[in-house]
Amino acid sequence: MELSARNQLPATVKSIRLGTIMAEIILELDGDAELTAAITRGSVERLDLKPGQRVVGVVKATEVMIGLPDRVPTLPRLVQATRLN
């Protein structure tokens, strides 16, 4: 199947954790990075996904956020921000 999405990442299914409705799939991308996908259990069953299987992770996002590692808020600041909201 050909898709219009540009963010297609070749990967291998590393693990599958099934829940009642949803499933967490860990993909090992080519180059040793990992990507976690949350899909329905029904999709896992319909695709017959198995660990070790080659797949393509397709990222569909409306935005990409960027953070600076040296400016990560400390825990007390995060807690304070949460309380204010």
Backbone atoms as SQL, in Angstrom:
CREATE TABLE atoms (id INTEGER PRIMARY KEY, chain TEXT, resi INTEGER, resn TEXT, atom TEXT, x REAL, y REAL, z REAL);
INSERT INTO atoms VALUES
  (1, 'A', 1, 'MET', 'N', 0.835, -1.168, 0.000),
  (2, 'A', 1, 'MET', 'CA', 0.000, 0.000, 0.000),
  (3, 'A', 1, 'MET', 'C', 0.885, 1.237, 0.000),
  (4, 'A', 2, 'GLU', 'N', 0.563, 2.189, -0.838),
  (5, 'A', 2, 'GLU', 'CA', 1.303, 3.440, -0.891),
  (6, 'A', 2, 'GLU', 'C', 0.502, 4.499, -0.140),
  (7, 'A', 3, 'LEU', 'N', 1.194, 5.283, 0.690),
  (8, 'A', 3, 'LEU', 'CA', 0.540, 6.320, 1.488),
  (9, 'A', 3, 'LEU', 'C', 1.104, 7.690, 1.153),
  (10, 'A', 4, 'SER', 'N', 0.322, 8.716, 1.380),
  (11, 'A', 4, 'SER', 'CA', 0.798, 10.073, 1.149),
  (12, 'A', 4, 'SER', 'C', 1.635, 10.590, 2.317),
  (13, 'A', 5, 'ALA', 'N', 1.557, 9.940, 3.469),
  (14, 'A', 5, 'ALA', 'CA', 2.307, 10.380, 4.648),
  (15, 'A', 5, 'ALA', 'C', 3.804, 10.299, 4.393),
  (16, 'A', 6, 'ARG', 'N', 4.508, 11.341, 4.783),
  (17, 'A', 6, 'ARG', 'CA', 5.962, 11.371, 4.578),
  (18, 'A', 6, 'ARG', 'C', 6.722, 10.730, 5.728),
  (19, 'A', 7, 'ASN', 'N', 6.135, 10.708, 6.899),
  (20, 'A', 7, 'ASN', 'CA', 6.834, 10.197, 8.082),
  (21, 'A', 7, 'ASN', 'C', 6.615, 8.693, 8.223),
  (22, 'A', 8, 'GLN', 'N', 7.231, 7.925, 7.331),
  (23, 'A', 8, 'GLN', 'CA', 7.135, 6.472, 7.349),
  (24, 'A', 8, 'GLN', 'C', 8.470, 5.908, 7.817),
  (25, 'A', 9, 'LEU', 'N', 8.428, 5.157, 8.913),
  (26, 'A', 9, 'LEU', 'CA', 9.642, 4.684, 9.560),
  (27, 'A', 9, 'LEU', 'C', 9.705, 3.158, 9.544),
  (28, 'A', 10, 'PRO', 'N', 10.612, 2.579, 8.750),
  (29, 'A', 10, 'PRO', 'CA', 10.774, 1.126, 8.760),
  (30, 'A', 10, 'PRO', 'C', 11.195, 0.657, 10.158),
  (31, 'A', 11, 'ALA', 'N', 10.577, -0.421, 10.616),
  (32, 'A', 11, 'ALA', 'CA', 10.824, -0.875, 11.985),
  (33, 'A', 11, 'ALA', 'C', 10.537, -2.359, 12.129),
  (34, 'A', 12, 'THR', 'N', 10.896, -2.870, 13.299),
  (35, 'A', 12, 'THR', 'CA', 10.594, -4.244, 13.691),
  (36, 'A', 12, 'THR', 'C', 9.788, -4.187, 14.977),
  (37, 'A', 13, 'VAL', 'N', 8.732, -4.984, 15.071),
  (38, 'A', 13, 'VAL', 'CA', 7.938, -5.043, 16.301),
  (39, 'A', 13, 'VAL', 'C', 8.810, -5.666, 17.388),
  (40, 'A', 14, 'LYS', 'N', 9.065, -4.907, 18.440),
  (41, 'A', 14, 'LYS', 'CA', 9.884, -5.399, 19.551),
  (42, 'A', 14, 'LYS', 'C', 9.018, -6.097, 20.596),
  (43, 'A', 15, 'SER', 'N', 7.892, -5.465, 20.937),
  (44, 'A', 15, 'SER', 'CA', 7.004, -6.084, 21.920),
  (45, 'A', 15, 'SER', 'C', 5.582, -5.578, 21.731),
  (46, 'A', 16, 'ILE', 'N', 4.648, -6.363, 22.246),
  (47, 'A', 16, 'ILE', 'CA', 3.224, -6.037, 22.181),
  (48, 'A', 16, 'ILE', 'C', 2.643, -6.273, 23.571),
  (49, 'A', 17, 'ARG', 'N', 1.997, -5.248, 24.103),
  (50, 'A', 17, 'ARG', 'CA', 1.313, -5.387, 25.388),
  (51, 'A', 17, 'ARG', 'C', -0.167, -5.147, 25.156),
  (52, 'A', 18, 'LEU', 'N', -0.942, -6.215, 25.252),
  (53, 'A', 18, 'LEU', 'CA', -2.376, -6.142, 24.974),
  (54, 'A', 18, 'LEU', 'C', -3.172, -5.757, 26.207),
  (55, 'A', 19, 'GLY', 'N', -4.099, -4.824, 26.021),
  (56, 'A', 19, 'GLY', 'CA', -5.083, -4.494, 27.038),
  (57, 'A', 19, 'GLY', 'C', -6.442, -4.978, 26.561),
  (58, 'A', 20, 'THR', 'N', -7.473, -4.640, 27.290),
  (59, 'A', 20, 'THR', 'CA', -8.815, -5.055, 26.916),
  (60, 'A', 20, 'THR', 'C', -9.247, -4.417, 25.604),
  (61, 'A', 21, 'ILE', 'N', -8.982, -3.113, 25.458),
  (62, 'A', 21, 'ILE', 'CA', -9.389, -2.372, 24.268),
  (63, 'A', 21, 'ILE', 'C', -8.194, -1.925, 23.434),
  (64, 'A', 22, 'MET', 'N', -7.147, -1.453, 24.102),
  (65, 'A', 22, 'MET', 'CA', -5.967, -0.891, 23.429),
  (66, 'A', 22, 'MET', 'C', -4.755, -1.807, 23.582),
  (67, 'A', 23, 'ALA', 'N', -3.741, -1.519, 22.765),
  (68, 'A', 23, 'ALA', 'CA', -2.484, -2.259, 22.837),
  (69, 'A', 23, 'ALA', 'C', -1.329, -1.266, 22.706),
  (70, 'A', 24, 'GLU', 'N', -0.242, -1.559, 23.405),
  (71, 'A', 24, 'GLU', 'CA', 0.979, -0.764, 23.298),
  (72, 'A', 24, 'GLU', 'C', 1.996, -1.575, 22.495),
  (73, 'A', 25, 'ILE', 'N', 2.446, -1.007, 21.399),
  (74, 'A', 25, 'ILE', 'CA', 3.399, -1.678, 20.519),
  (75, 'A', 25, 'ILE', 'C', 4.710, -0.910, 20.575),
  (76, 'A', 26, 'ILE', 'N', 5.786, -1.606, 20.908),
  (77, 'A', 26, 'ILE', 'CA', 7.114, -0.993, 20.879),
  (78, 'A', 26, 'ILE', 'C', 7.759, -1.397, 19.561),
  (79, 'A', 27, 'LEU', 'N', 8.127, -0.385, 18.777),
  (80, 'A', 27, 'LEU', 'CA', 8.811, -0.623, 17.504),
  (81, 'A', 27, 'LEU', 'C', 10.273, -0.272, 17.647),
  (82, 'A', 28, 'GLU', 'N', 11.132, -1.132, 17.130),
  (83, 'A', 28, 'GLU', 'CA', 12.561, -0.832, 17.070),
  (84, 'A', 28, 'GLU', 'C', 12.850, -0.328, 15.662),
  (85, 'A', 29, 'LEU', 'N', 13.161, 0.959, 15.585),
  (86, 'A', 29, 'LEU', 'CA', 13.429, 1.569, 14.292),
  (87, 'A', 29, 'LEU', 'C', 14.793, 1.156, 13.784),
  (88, 'A', 30, 'ASP', 'N', 14.979, 1.186, 12.479),
  (89, 'A', 30, 'ASP', 'CA', 16.309, 0.941, 11.921),
  (90, 'A', 30, 'ASP', 'C', 17.226, 2.023, 12.483),
  (91, 'A', 31, 'GLY', 'N', 18.314, 1.633, 13.120),
  (92, 'A', 31, 'GLY', 'CA', 19.202, 2.587, 13.770),
  (93, 'A', 31, 'GLY', 'C', 19.090, 2.525, 15.281),
  (94, 'A', 32, 'ASP', 'N', 18.358, 1.566, 15.823),
  (95, 'A', 32, 'ASP', 'CA', 18.263, 1.261, 17.255),
  (96, 'A', 32, 'ASP', 'C', 17.397, 2.200, 18.086),
  (97, 'A', 33, 'ALA', 'N', 16.746, 3.175, 17.507),
  (98, 'A', 33, 'ALA', 'CA', 15.803, 4.003, 18.272),
  (99, 'A', 33, 'ALA', 'C', 14.492, 3.238, 18.412),
  (100, 'A', 34, 'GLU', 'N', 13.699, 3.609, 19.416),
  (101, 'A', 34, 'GLU', 'CA', 12.407, 2.965, 19.630),
  (102, 'A', 34, 'GLU', 'C', 11.274, 3.967, 19.482),
  (103, 'A', 35, 'LEU', 'N', 10.129, 3.463, 19.077),
  (104, 'A', 35, 'LEU', 'CA', 8.920, 4.263, 18.930),
  (105, 'A', 35, 'LEU', 'C', 7.787, 3.462, 19.546),
  (106, 'A', 36, 'THR', 'N', 6.968, 4.102, 20.363),
  (107, 'A', 36, 'THR', 'CA', 5.832, 3.434, 20.983),
  (108, 'A', 36, 'THR', 'C', 4.554, 3.860, 20.273),
  (109, 'A', 37, 'ALA', 'N', 3.748, 2.889, 19.908),
  (110, 'A', 37, 'ALA', 'CA', 2.470, 3.161, 19.255),
  (111, 'A', 37, 'ALA', 'C', 1.345, 2.600, 20.110),
  (112, 'A', 38, 'ALA', 'N', 0.262, 3.356, 20.222),
  (113, 'A', 38, 'ALA', 'CA', -0.945, 2.877, 20.897),
  (114, 'A', 38, 'ALA', 'C', -2.005, 2.684, 19.823),
  (115, 'A', 39, 'ILE', 'N', -2.417, 1.437, 19.635),
  (116, 'A', 39, 'ILE', 'CA', -3.444, 1.120, 18.643),
  (117, 'A', 39, 'ILE', 'C', -4.480, 0.210, 19.306),
  (118, 'A', 40, 'THR', 'N', -5.590, 0.014, 18.645),
  (119, 'A', 40, 'THR', 'CA', -6.613, -0.841, 19.239),
  (120, 'A', 40, 'THR', 'C', -6.178, -2.307, 19.220),
  (121, 'A', 41, 'ARG', 'N', -6.691, -3.039, 20.166),
  (122, 'A', 41, 'ARG', 'CA', -6.432, -4.487, 20.203),
  (123, 'A', 41, 'ARG', 'C', -6.940, -5.139, 18.924),
  (124, 'A', 42, 'GLY', 'N', -8.086, -4.651, 18.443),
  (125, 'A', 42, 'GLY', 'CA', -8.645, -5.182, 17.203),
  (126, 'A', 42, 'GLY', 'C', -7.701, -5.006, 16.030),
  (127, 'A', 43, 'SER', 'N', -6.989, -3.888, 15.972),
  (128, 'A', 43, 'SER', 'CA', -6.018, -3.660, 14.899),
  (129, 'A', 43, 'SER', 'C', -4.844, -4.628, 15.003),
  (130, 'A', 44, 'VAL', 'N', -4.394, -4.897, 16.218),
  (131, 'A', 44, 'VAL', 'CA', -3.308, -5.867, 16.416),
  (132, 'A', 44, 'VAL', 'C', -3.750, -7.229, 15.890),
  (133, 'A', 45, 'GLU', 'N', -4.971, -7.612, 16.216),
  (134, 'A', 45, 'GLU', 'CA', -5.477, -8.912, 15.787),
  (135, 'A', 45, 'GLU', 'C', -5.710, -8.956, 14.277),
  (136, 'A', 46, 'ARG', 'N', -6.260, -7.876, 13.720),
  (137, 'A', 46, 'ARG', 'CA', -6.534, -7.846, 12.275),
  (138, 'A', 46, 'ARG', 'C', -5.246, -7.878, 11.463),
  (139, 'A', 47, 'LEU', 'N', -4.220, -7.160, 11.940),
  (140, 'A', 47, 'LEU', 'CA', -2.925, -7.158, 11.250),
  (141, 'A', 47, 'LEU', 'C', -2.083, -8.386, 11.594),
  (142, 'A', 48, 'ASP', 'N', -2.526, -9.147, 12.597),
  (143, 'A', 48, 'ASP', 'CA', -1.801, -10.330, 13.072),
  (144, 'A', 48, 'ASP', 'C', -0.356, -9.970, 13.430),
  (145, 'A', 49, 'LEU', 'N', -0.212, -8.864, 14.184),
  (146, 'A', 49, 'LEU', 'CA', 1.130, -8.401, 14.562),
  (147, 'A', 49, 'LEU', 'C', 1.783, -9.365, 15.534),
  (148, 'A', 50, 'LYS', 'N', 3.082, -9.570, 15.338),
  (149, 'A', 50, 'LYS', 'CA', 3.881, -10.461, 16.175),
  (150, 'A', 50, 'LYS', 'C', 5.246, -9.826, 16.402),
  (151, 'A', 51, 'PRO', 'N', 5.858, -10.048, 17.577),
  (152, 'A', 51, 'PRO', 'CA', 7.222, -9.580, 17.784),
  (153, 'A', 51, 'PRO', 'C', 8.152, -10.158, 16.712),
  (154, 'A', 52, 'GLY', 'N', 9.068, -9.324, 16.242),
  (155, 'A', 52, 'GLY', 'CA', 10.003, -9.739, 15.204),
  (156, 'A', 52, 'GLY', 'C', 9.530, -9.414, 13.795),
  (157, 'A', 53, 'GLN', 'N', 8.268, -9.059, 13.660),
  (158, 'A', 53, 'GLN', 'CA', 7.699, -8.765, 12.342),
  (159, 'A', 53, 'GLN', 'C', 8.166, -7.394, 11.851),
  (160, 'A', 54, 'ARG', 'N', 8.488, -7.308, 10.556),
  (161, 'A', 54, 'ARG', 'CA', 8.857, -6.031, 9.936),
  (162, 'A', 54, 'ARG', 'C', 7.589, -5.259, 9.604),
  (163, 'A', 55, 'VAL', 'N', 7.580, -3.983, 9.975),
  (164, 'A', 55, 'VAL', 'CA', 6.426, -3.114, 9.743),
  (165, 'A', 55, 'VAL', 'C', 6.930, -1.722, 9.348),
  (166, 'A', 56, 'VAL', 'N', 6.002, -0.844, 9.062),
  (167, 'A', 56, 'VAL', 'CA', 6.322, 0.559, 8.832),
  (168, 'A', 56, 'VAL', 'C', 5.491, 1.370, 9.818),
  (169, 'A', 57, 'GLY', 'N', 6.168, 2.154, 10.662),
  (170, 'A', 57, 'GLY', 'CA', 5.469, 3.066, 11.563),
  (171, 'A', 57, 'GLY', 'C', 5.168, 4.345, 10.799),
  (172, 'A', 58, 'VAL', 'N', 3.909, 4.746, 10.785),
  (173, 'A', 58, 'VAL', 'CA', 3.513, 5.965, 10.079),
  (174, 'A', 58, 'VAL', 'C', 3.096, 6.984, 11.133),
  (175, 'A', 59, 'VAL', 'N', 3.807, 8.113, 11.159),
  (176, 'A', 59, 'VAL', 'CA', 3.543, 9.152, 12.150),
  (177, 'A', 59, 'VAL', 'C', 2.610, 10.186, 11.539),
  (178, 'A', 60, 'LYS', 'N', 1.472, 10.364, 12.178),
  (179, 'A', 60, 'LYS', 'CA', 0.522, 11.384, 11.753),
  (180, 'A', 60, 'LYS', 'C', 0.367, 12.358, 12.919),
  (181, 'A', 61, 'ALA', 'N', 0.831, 13.567, 12.726),
  (182, 'A', 61, 'ALA', 'CA', 0.792, 14.554, 13.806),
  (183, 'A', 61, 'ALA', 'C', 0.439, 15.922, 13.247),
  (184, 'A', 62, 'THR', 'N', -0.244, 16.702, 14.059),
  (185, 'A', 62, 'THR', 'CA', -0.562, 18.060, 13.640),
  (186, 'A', 62, 'THR', 'C', 0.481, 19.059, 14.110),
  (187, 'A', 63, 'GLU', 'N', 1.352, 18.629, 15.016),
  (188, 'A', 63, 'GLU', 'CA', 2.404, 19.512, 15.500),
  (189, 'A', 63, 'GLU', 'C', 3.577, 18.694, 16.012),
  (190, 'A', 64, 'VAL', 'N', 4.726, 19.329, 16.045),
  (191, 'A', 64, 'VAL', 'CA', 5.926, 18.745, 16.636),
  (192, 'A', 64, 'VAL', 'C', 6.444, 19.738, 17.657),
  (193, 'A', 65, 'MET', 'N', 6.657, 19.296, 18.878),
  (194, 'A', 65, 'MET', 'CA', 7.175, 20.167, 19.932),
  (195, 'A', 65, 'MET', 'C', 8.678, 19.986, 20.049),
  (196, 'A', 66, 'ILE', 'N', 9.348, 21.041, 20.454),
  (197, 'A', 66, 'ILE', 'CA', 10.795, 21.008, 20.634),
  (198, 'A', 66, 'ILE', 'C', 11.106, 21.490, 22.044),
  (199, 'A', 67, 'GLY', 'N', 11.963, 20.762, 22.739),
  (200, 'A', 67, 'GLY', 'CA', 12.388, 21.152, 24.074),
  (201, 'A', 67, 'GLY', 'C', 13.893, 21.262, 24.141),
  (202, 'A', 68, 'LEU', 'N', 14.358, 22.063, 25.077),
  (203, 'A', 68, 'LEU', 'CA', 15.791, 22.213, 25.294),
  (204, 'A', 68, 'LEU', 'C', 16.166, 21.446, 26.550),
  (205, 'A', 69, 'PRO', 'N', 17.078, 20.464, 26.436),
  (206, 'A', 69, 'PRO', 'CA', 17.405, 19.614, 27.585),
  (207, 'A', 69, 'PRO', 'C', 17.945, 20.388, 28.785),
  (208, 'A', 70, 'ASP', 'N', 18.644, 21.505, 28.561),
  (209, 'A', 70, 'ASP', 'CA', 19.207, 22.248, 29.690),
  (210, 'A', 70, 'ASP', 'C', 18.185, 23.173, 30.346),
  (211, 'A', 71, 'ARG', 'N', 16.961, 23.196, 29.819),
  (212, 'A', 71, 'ARG', 'CA', 15.916, 24.050, 30.390),
  (213, 'A', 71, 'ARG', 'C', 14.698, 23.253, 30.836),
  (214, 'A', 72, 'VAL', 'N', 14.897, 21.993, 31.157),
  (215, 'A', 72, 'VAL', 'CA', 13.792, 21.155, 31.621),
  (216, 'A', 72, 'VAL', 'C', 13.409, 21.611, 33.027),
  (217, 'A', 73, 'PRO', 'N', 12.110, 21.881, 33.279),
  (218, 'A', 73, 'PRO', 'CA', 11.693, 22.333, 34.614),
  (219, 'A', 73, 'PRO', 'C', 12.028, 21.296, 35.680),
  (220, 'A', 74, 'THR', 'N', 12.374, 21.769, 36.853),
  (221, 'A', 74, 'THR', 'CA', 12.618, 20.861, 37.973),
  (222, 'A', 74, 'THR', 'C', 11.280, 20.351, 38.483),
  (223, 'A', 75, 'LEU', 'N', 11.304, 19.284, 39.251),
  (224, 'A', 75, 'LEU', 'CA', 10.072, 18.678, 39.751),
  (225, 'A', 75, 'LEU', 'C', 9.202, 19.660, 40.529),
  (226, 'A', 76, 'PRO', 'N', 9.743, 20.448, 41.476),
  (227, 'A', 76, 'PRO', 'CA', 8.866, 21.388, 42.191),
  (228, 'A', 76, 'PRO', 'C', 8.173, 22.377, 41.253),
  (229, 'A', 77, 'ARG', 'N', 8.852, 22.822, 40.207),
  (230, 'A', 77, 'ARG', 'CA', 8.245, 23.758, 39.266),
  (231, 'A', 77, 'ARG', 'C', 7.105, 23.077, 38.500),
  (232, 'A', 78, 'LEU', 'N', 7.291, 21.811, 38.132),
  (233, 'A', 78, 'LEU', 'CA', 6.234, 21.072, 37.456),
  (234, 'A', 78, 'LEU', 'C', 5.023, 20.905, 38.358),
  (235, 'A', 79, 'VAL', 'N', 5.249, 20.579, 39.613),
  (236, 'A', 79, 'VAL', 'CA', 4.161, 20.384, 40.566),
  (237, 'A', 79, 'VAL', 'C', 3.430, 21.704, 40.756),
  (238, 'A', 80, 'GLN', 'N', 4.172, 22.806, 40.898),
  (239, 'A', 80, 'GLN', 'CA', 3.560, 24.121, 41.071),
  (240, 'A', 80, 'GLN', 'C', 2.705, 24.476, 39.852),
  (241, 'A', 81, 'ALA', 'N', 3.218, 24.242, 38.659),
  (242, 'A', 81, 'ALA', 'CA', 2.460, 24.550, 37.454),
  (243, 'A', 81, 'ALA', 'C', 1.185, 23.727, 37.392),
  (244, 'A', 82, 'THR', 'N', 1.265, 22.475, 37.811),
  (245, 'A', 82, 'THR', 'CA', 0.084, 21.609, 37.803),
  (246, 'A', 82, 'THR', 'C', -0.973, 22.121, 38.774),
  (247, 'A', 83, 'ARG', 'N', -0.547, 22.591, 39.930),
  (248, 'A', 83, 'ARG', 'CA', -1.494, 23.085, 40.933),
  (249, 'A', 83, 'ARG', 'C', -2.186, 24.374, 40.484),
  (250, 'A', 84, 'LEU', 'N', -1.499, 25.185, 39.705),
  (251, 'A', 84, 'LEU', 'CA', -2.082, 26.438, 39.258),
  (252, 'A', 84, 'LEU', 'C', -3.180, 26.216, 38.230),
  (253, 'A', 85, 'ASN', 'N', -3.082, 25.125, 37.500),
  (254, 'A', 85, 'ASN', 'CA', -4.077, 24.846, 36.457),
  (255, 'A', 85, 'ASN', 'C', -5.204, 24.143, 37.067);
